[in-house]
Amino acid sequence: MSEETALHREFYLRKDRVVMVKEKDLSESEAIKLVQKGDKEAYQVIVERYMKRAYYIVLGFVRNSQDALDLSQESFIKAFRNIKRFDPERPFFPWFYKLLKNICLDHIKRKSRAQEIPLDEIRVFKEEREDKEMKEILWKGIESLPFEQREVIILRYFQQLSYQEIAEITAKPVGTVMSSLYYAKKRLKEKIKKFMSPER
């Protein structure tokens, strides 16, 4: 069994619970340095720290829970295979996010339509309406956005990241992030304007 297969199985079995491992008190940098020296168990510290965030980011892109699980696991495996090229003195997540994003983009290109999942499982905005038709229109609007705008919507409203945090993980200026979010929200408002009309 390859290292990648072993890791994939371990991630899958542990997805619904937090596993106590001997390296749980390690800092991120310390854990990565151990992984680079061949300690596979130390990588679990990194996985447990970011697996939930990775899963929900992917879920926002693909709207399918099984695909989100598979793609997030694939991203961690790819990061593991490339970990020796990573500088452990730098934050892990911005580097990992680039891998995650590219895997999502490849998946979206391969699959024209994602399977539906219950929209009630995801909270997009704080003042979210319970009306399912409204949510469906909102989702269709999000899916119709250019990927860069869709990305900032997901990171801002799904992950509640600050403008600065989004800028750091996407390697874009804060002003560009704010501009993308502004135009994304403007386009979404246009999409749902007809639904919100008093005549309806």
C-alpha positions as CSV (number, residue, x, y, z in Angstrom):
1,M,0.0,0.0,0.0
2,S,1.4,3.4,-1.0
3,E,1.8,6.2,1.5
4,E,-0.9,8.2,-0.3
5,T,-3.4,5.3,-0.1
6,A,-2.7,4.9,3.6
7,L,-3.2,8.5,4.2
8,H,-6.4,8.6,2.2
9,R,-7.9,5.8,4.3
10,E,-6.9,7.4,7.5
11,F,-8.5,10.7,6.6
12,Y,-11.7,9.1,5.5
13,L,-12.1,7.0,8.7
14,R,-11.4,10.1,10.9
15,K,-13.5,12.7,9.1
16,D,-16.3,12.8,11.7
17,R,-14.3,13.0,14.9
18,V,-11.2,14.5,16.3
19,V,-8.4,12.0,16.9
20,M,-5.9,12.4,19.7
21,V,-2.4,11.9,18.5
22,K,0.9,12.1,20.2
23,E,1.9,15.2,18.2
24,K,-1.3,17.2,19.1
25,D,0.6,19.8,21.0
26,L,3.1,20.6,18.2
27,S,3.0,23.9,16.5
28,E,2.2,23.9,12.8
29,S,5.8,24.6,11.9
30,E,7.1,21.8,14.1
31,A,4.6,19.3,12.7
32,I,5.6,20.1,9.1
33,K,9.3,19.8,9.9
34,L,8.6,16.3,11.3
35,V,6.6,15.3,8.3
36,Q,9.4,16.5,6.0
37,K,11.6,14.1,8.0
38,G,9.2,11.2,7.3
39,D,6.9,11.3,10.3
40,K,3.5,10.6,8.7
41,E,1.6,10.8,12.0
42,A,2.7,14.4,12.5
43,Y,0.8,15.3,9.3
44,Q,-2.5,14.4,11.1
45,V,-1.9,17.5,13.2
46,I,-2.1,19.6,10.0
47,V,-5.1,17.7,8.6
48,E,-7.1,18.0,11.8
49,R,-6.4,21.7,12.0
50,Y,-7.7,22.4,8.5
51,M,-9.9,19.6,7.3
52,K,-13.2,21.2,8.3
53,R,-12.3,24.5,6.6
54,A,-11.1,22.7,3.5
55,Y,-14.2,20.6,3.3
56,Y,-16.6,23.6,3.5
57,I,-14.6,25.6,1.0
58,V,-14.8,22.8,-1.5
59,L,-18.5,22.2,-0.7
60,G,-19.2,25.8,-1.5
61,F,-17.6,25.3,-5.0
62,V,-19.0,21.9,-5.9
63,R,-22.3,21.7,-3.9
64,N,-22.0,18.0,-3.4
65,S,-21.0,16.6,0.0
66,Q,-19.3,13.4,-1.3
67,D,-17.3,15.3,-4.0
68,A,-16.3,17.9,-1.3
69,L,-15.0,15.1,0.9
70,D,-13.1,13.4,-1.9
71,L,-11.6,16.6,-3.2
72,S,-10.6,17.9,0.2
73,Q,-8.9,14.5,0.9
74,E,-7.2,14.6,-2.5
75,S,-5.9,18.1,-1.7
76,F,-4.3,16.9,1.6
77,I,-2.8,14.0,-0.1
78,K,-1.3,16.2,-2.8
79,A,0.0,18.6,-0.2
80,F,1.6,15.6,1.6
81,R,3.4,14.5,-1.6
82,N,4.7,18.0,-2.1
83,I,5.4,18.9,1.6
84,K,9.2,18.6,1.3
85,R,9.2,21.6,-1.1
86,F,7.2,23.7,1.4
87,D,9.0,26.2,3.7
88,P,7.8,25.3,7.2
89,E,8.5,28.8,8.4
90,R,5.6,30.1,6.3
91,P,1.9,29.7,7.0
92,F,0.6,26.4,5.7
93,F,-2.9,27.3,4.6
94,P,-2.2,29.9,1.9
95,W,0.1,27.3,0.2
96,F,-2.4,24.5,0.7
97,Y,-5.3,26.7,-0.6
98,K,-3.6,27.1,-4.0
99,L,-3.6,23.3,-4.3
100,L,-7.2,23.0,-3.1
101,K,-8.4,25.7,-5.5
102,N,-6.6,24.1,-8.5
103,I,-8.1,20.7,-7.7
104,C,-11.6,22.3,-7.5
105,L,-11.1,24.1,-10.8
106,D,-10.1,20.8,-12.5
107,H,-13.1,19.1,-11.0
108,I,-15.5,21.8,-12.2
109,K,-14.0,21.6,-15.7
110,R,-14.5,17.8,-15.7
111,K,-18.1,17.9,-14.4
112,S,-20.6,20.2,-16.1
113,R,-23.1,20.0,-13.3
114,A,-22.7,19.2,-9.6
115,Q,-25.3,17.0,-7.9
116,E,-27.7,18.8,-5.6
117,I,-27.4,18.8,-1.8
118,P,-30.0,20.2,0.6
119,L,-29.4,24.0,0.7
120,D,-30.4,24.1,4.4
121,E,-27.1,22.5,5.2
122,I,-25.2,25.6,4.2
123,R,-25.6,29.1,5.7
124,V,-24.5,31.7,3.2
125,F,-25.5,35.0,4.8
126,K,-26.3,35.8,8.4
127,E,-29.8,37.0,7.6
128,E,-30.6,34.0,5.4
129,R,-34.2,33.5,4.4
130,E,-35.7,30.1,5.1
131,D,-37.5,30.1,1.7
132,K,-36.0,27.3,-0.4
133,E,-36.9,28.9,-3.6
134,M,-35.0,32.0,-2.6
135,K,-32.0,29.9,-1.7
136,E,-32.1,28.1,-5.0
137,I,-32.1,31.4,-6.9
138,L,-29.2,32.6,-4.7
139,W,-27.2,29.5,-5.4
140,K,-27.9,29.7,-9.1
141,G,-26.6,33.3,-8.9
142,I,-23.5,32.2,-7.1
143,E,-22.8,29.5,-9.6
144,S,-23.2,31.9,-12.5
145,L,-20.5,34.2,-11.2
146,P,-17.0,34.3,-12.7
147,F,-14.8,32.0,-10.5
148,E,-12.8,34.9,-9.0
149,Q,-16.1,36.5,-7.7
150,R,-17.5,33.1,-6.6
151,E,-14.3,32.5,-4.7
152,V,-14.5,35.7,-2.6
153,I,-18.2,35.1,-1.9
154,I,-17.4,31.6,-0.5
155,L,-14.4,32.8,1.5
156,R,-16.1,35.8,2.9
157,Y,-19.6,34.5,3.7
158,F,-19.0,30.7,4.1
159,Q,-15.7,31.0,5.9
160,Q,-16.2,34.4,7.5
161,L,-12.6,35.4,6.5
162,S,-11.6,39.0,6.7
163,Y,-10.6,40.9,3.6
164,Q,-7.0,40.7,4.7
165,E,-7.2,36.9,5.2
166,I,-8.7,36.5,1.8
167,A,-6.0,38.6,0.3
168,E,-3.3,36.5,1.9
169,I,-4.6,33.1,0.8
170,T,-5.5,34.2,-2.8
171,A,-2.3,36.3,-3.2
172,K,-4.3,39.4,-4.3
173,P,-4.3,43.0,-3.0
174,V,-7.0,43.8,-0.4
175,G,-8.4,46.4,-2.8
176,T,-8.9,43.7,-5.5
177,V,-10.6,41.4,-3.0
178,M,-13.0,44.2,-2.0
179,S,-13.7,45.1,-5.6
180,S,-14.4,41.5,-6.5
181,L,-16.8,41.1,-3.6
182,Y,-18.6,44.4,-4.4
183,Y,-19.2,43.3,-8.0
184,A,-20.1,39.8,-7.0
185,K,-22.8,41.1,-4.6
186,K,-24.1,43.5,-7.2
187,R,-24.5,40.7,-9.7
188,L,-26.2,38.5,-7.1
189,K,-28.7,41.3,-6.3
190,E,-29.5,41.6,-10.0
191,K,-30.1,37.9,-10.1
192,I,-32.6,37.9,-7.2
193,K,-34.2,41.3,-8.0
194,K,-37.1,39.7,-9.9
195,F,-37.8,37.3,-7.0
196,M,-37.8,40.1,-4.5
197,S,-40.2,42.2,-6.5
198,P,-43.5,43.1,-4.7
199,E,-45.5,42.0,-7.8
200,R,-44.5,38.5,-7.2
